[in-house]
Amino acid sequence: MSLAAPALAATGKAFAPIPAATLALMQARGTTAQAPVLFRAYKKESEIEVWKRAGSGRFVHVKTFPICRWSGQLGPKRKTGDRQTPEGFYTVPQRQMNPNSSYYLSFDVGYPNAYDRAHGSTGSAVMVHGVCSSMGCFAMTDAVVGEIYAIAREAFAGGQAAFQFQSYPFRMTAQNMARHRTDPNIDFWRQLKVGSDRFEALGEEPAVSVVAGRYSFAPDRDPVREARVAAHRADEEGRIAQAVEDGSAAVRTTYSDGGQHAFWAAHAARGGSLGEVSRPEALAYAGLEVVTIPARPRVVVAEAVWSRWAGPELRMAFARTANLSRPAATARFGPLLTAYADALPRLVRASLAGTLPPPEGLARLNAMDRDTAGLAPPGHWAGPGSSTTSGSSTTSGSSAGPAYLARR
C-alpha cells in the first residue's frame, strides 16, 4: 500500500495486522483480507458490521463491532454543531484514512455527501475513530478502531479504490419500519431502506446517486437479478403493511444525546476502563420509546370455533335448529361470508364492534333437546378436525358476538 508522507510518520499502530481470529472468520466465509470491504452502521443497535466480498461475488457478513459512543438522535445530520451522527450512503477512498488521528486511528466517512449537500446540510470531519467520546462521530475505542482500520487498509492494499459506508438509524427490518412509521424522518428512512433491500437481495454494493434530492439506486443490468430485487422489495413492503394491519404500535425512539452498545456499558460496570466518555449522564435516557399509536391487541379465535361460525357446517346446524331456517342464517352471515381467509377478520371485527346481530331463537336453545338440535353436549365444543374441548359454548340472545373470542 502506498502512503503519503504524513502517513509514513505514523507509529506502528497503523500497520498492526488483522487479528488471527478475524482472518479465520474471513476464511470460513470464503473471503480474504485483500477482498473488497463494506461497512454497515446501525445507530439504535450501536453496531458496525464488516462485510467482505466472497469468491461468489456476493458480500458476506464477517464480524460485528459494538459502538462505544455515538451522539444526537435518530435521523440525518443537518448542520455543523448539531451533534448528529449522519445517516446515508457514503464513500471512503484511501485518502480519507488518517493514521495520525488524535483519536488513535480514524477514517472520514465522507459527510456531507451529494444527498446532504442537496438538502443544504453543513458540517465536516465526521469520523469512525478510537476513544469513547463523540460529537457526531462513531467512537469505537482504540482497540476496536485499530482492527477496523487494519481491515480497511488491507482491502485498499488488495486494490479496492474506495469502500462504501452505509449508516442507518436502526436495522431496516419490516417490523422496525412499521414501528417508526409516524416518525418525522420516515420518508428519508424509506429511501435508505430501498438501498438496504437492494444490498440484502443481491449481496452487492448498491450504485448510489441523488436525483431530485432523493436517493436513487441503479437497477441491475440482468433482468433476472433485478426481478429478485423487486420480489424482495415487494415482500418487505407486504411485511410492513401486515405489521400495521396486525396492530403494531407506532413509536418515536428518543435520546438525550446518542447511545452506547450494552457491551461497553457492561464492561464499564465491571470496572473496565473506557477512558473519557462523552456525556455519560445522557446514556440513562438513551433509546426511550414514546408511543404515538398504541398497539392493537390481536384477537385469537380457536379453529374449532371459527369453523363452526363460518364453515359449511354453520348453515346445516342452523337449519336443523327449531324455528331457524337456511334463509335466516344466510341473512345474518351472508354479507360477511366470502372466502375463508377473508371472512374471519370480518366476522371478528363485526363481533368486536357489536354489529353482528344475535341469531334468532338462540336463547331457546338451552331449553331444547340438544341431540335433536345437532349440537354437542353442554360444556363441550366439537369443531371439525379437532378434539372435543371443555368450556362454555353458548351465549345469551343479547350477546354482541361469540364468547370464544380471546385477546392476547
Secondary structure in CASP SS format (residue, H / E / C, confidence):
PFRMAT SS
TARGET T0000
AUTHOR 0000-0000-0000
METHOD secondary structure of the structure
MODEL  1
M C 1.00
S C 1.00
L C 1.00
A C 1.00
A H 1.00
P H 1.00
A H 1.00
L H 1.00
A C 1.00
A C 1.00
T C 1.00
G H 1.00
K H 1.00
A H 1.00
F H 1.00
A C 1.00
P C 1.00
I C 1.00
P C 1.00
A H 1.00
A H 1.00
T H 1.00
L H 1.00
A H 1.00
L H 1.00
M H 1.00
Q H 1.00
A H 1.00
R C 1.00
G C 1.00
T C 1.00
T C 1.00
A C 1.00
Q C 1.00
A C 1.00
P C 1.00
V E 1.00
L E 1.00
F E 1.00
R E 1.00
A E 1.00
Y E 1.00
K C 1.00
K C 1.00
E C 1.00
S C 1.00
E E 1.00
I E 1.00
E E 1.00
V E 1.00
W E 1.00
K E 1.00
R E 1.00
A C 1.00
G C 1.00
S C 1.00
G C 1.00
R C 1.00
F E 1.00
V E 1.00
H E 1.00
V E 1.00
K E 1.00
T E 1.00
F E 1.00
P E 1.00
I C 1.00
C C 1.00
R E 1.00
W C 1.00
S C 1.00
G C 1.00
Q C 1.00
L C 1.00
G C 1.00
P C 1.00
K C 1.00
R C 1.00
K C 1.00
T C 1.00
G C 1.00
D C 1.00
R C 1.00
Q C 1.00
T C 1.00
P C 1.00
E C 1.00
G E 1.00
F E 1.00
Y E 1.00
T E 1.00
V E 1.00
P E 1.00
Q H 1.00
R H 1.00
Q H 1.00
M E 1.00
N E 1.00
P C 1.00
N C 1.00
S C 1.00
S C 1.00
Y C 1.00
Y C 1.00
L C 1.00
S E 1.00
F E 1.00
D E 1.00
V C 1.00
G C 1.00
Y C 1.00
P C 1.00
N C 1.00
A H 1.00
Y H 1.00
D H 1.00
R H 1.00
A H 1.00
H C 1.00
G C 1.00
S C 1.00
T C 1.00
G C 1.00
S C 1.00
A C 1.00
V C 1.00
M E 1.00
V E 1.00
H E 1.00
G C 1.00
V C 1.00
C E 1.00
S C 1.00
S C 1.00
M C 1.00
G C 1.00
C C 1.00
F E 1.00
A E 1.00
M C 1.00
T C 1.00
D H 1.00
A H 1.00
V H 1.00
V H 1.00
G H 1.00
E H 1.00
I H 1.00
Y H 1.00
A H 1.00
I H 1.00
A H 1.00
R H 1.00
E H 1.00
A H 1.00
F H 1.00
A H 1.00
G C 1.00
G C 1.00
Q C 1.00
A C 1.00
A E 1.00
F E 1.00
Q E 1.00
F E 1.00
Q E 1.00
S E 1.00
Y E 1.00
P C 1.00
F C 1.00
R C 1.00
M C 1.00
T C 1.00
A H 1.00
Q H 1.00
N H 1.00
M H 1.00
A H 1.00
R H 1.00
H C 1.00
R C 1.00
T C 1.00
D C 1.00
P C 1.00
N C 1.00
I H 1.00
D H 1.00
F H 1.00
W H 1.00
R H 1.00
Q H 1.00
L H 1.00
K H 1.00
V H 1.00
G H 1.00
S H 1.00
D H 1.00
R H 1.00
F H 1.00
E H 1.00
A H 1.00
L H 1.00
G C 1.00
E C 1.00
E C 1.00
P C 1.00
A C 1.00
V E 1.00
S E 1.00
V E 1.00
V E 1.00
A C 1.00
G C 1.00
R E 1.00
Y E 1.00
S E 1.00
F E 1.00
A C 1.00
P C 1.00
D C 1.00
R C 1.00
D C 1.00
P H 1.00
V H 1.00
R H 1.00
E H 1.00
A H 1.00
R H 1.00
V H 1.00
A H 1.00
A H 1.00
H H 1.00
R H 1.00
A H 1.00
D H 1.00
E H 1.00
E H 1.00
G H 1.00
R H 1.00
I H 1.00
A H 1.00
Q H 1.00
A H 1.00
V H 1.00
E H 1.00
D C 1.00
G C 1.00
S C 1.00
A C 1.00
A E 1.00
V E 1.00
R E 1.00
T E 1.00
T E 1.00
Y C 1.00
S C 1.00
D C 1.00
G C 1.00
G C 1.00
Q C 1.00
H C 1.00
A H 1.00
F H 1.00
W H 1.00
A H 1.00
A H 1.00
H H 1.00
A H 1.00
A H 1.00
R C 1.00
G C 1.00
G C 1.00
S C 1.00
L C 1.00
G C 1.00
E C 1.00
V E 1.00
S C 1.00
R C 1.00
P H 1.00
E H 1.00
A H 1.00
L H 1.00
A H 1.00
Y H 1.00
A C 1.00
G C 1.00
L E 1.00
E E 1.00
V E 1.00
V E 1.00
T E 1.00
I E 1.00
P C 1.00
A C 1.00
R C 1.00
P C 1.00
R C 1.00
V E 1.00
V E 1.00
V C 1.00
A C 1.00
E H 1.00
A H 1.00
V H 1.00
W H 1.00
S H 1.00
R H 1.00
W H 1.00
A H 1.00
G C 1.00
P C 1.00
E H 1.00
L H 1.00
R H 1.00
M H 1.00
A H 1.00
F H 1.00
A H 1.00
R H 1.00
T C 1.00
A C 1.00
N C 1.00
L C 1.00
S C 1.00
R H 1.00
P H 1.00
A H 1.00
A H 1.00
T H 1.00
A H 1.00
R H 1.00
F H 1.00
G C 1.00
P C 1.00
L C 1.00
L C 1.00
T C 1.00
A C 1.00
Y H 1.00
A H 1.00
D H 1.00
A H 1.00
L H 1.00
P H 1.00
R H 1.00
L H 1.00
V H 1.00
R H 1.00
A H 1.00
S H 1.00
L H 1.00
A H 1.00
G C 1.00
T C 1.00
L C 1.00
P C 1.00
P C 1.00
P C 1.00
E C 1.00
G C 1.00
L H 1.00
A H 1.00
R H 1.00
L H 1.00
N H 1.00
A H 1.00
M C 1.00
D C 1.00
R H 1.00
D H 1.00
T H 1.00
A H 1.00
G C 1.00
L C 1.00
A C 1.00
P C 1.00
P C 1.00
G C 1.00
H E 1.00
W E 1.00
A C 1.00
G C 1.00
P C 1.00
G C 1.00
S C 1.00
S C 1.00
T C 1.00
T E 1.00
S E 1.00
G C 1.00
S C 1.00
S C 1.00
T C 1.00
T C 1.00
S C 1.00
G C 1.00
S C 1.00
S C 1.00
A C 1.00
G C 1.00
P C 1.00
A C 1.00
Y C 1.00
L C 1.00
A E 1.00
R E 1.00
R C 1.00
END
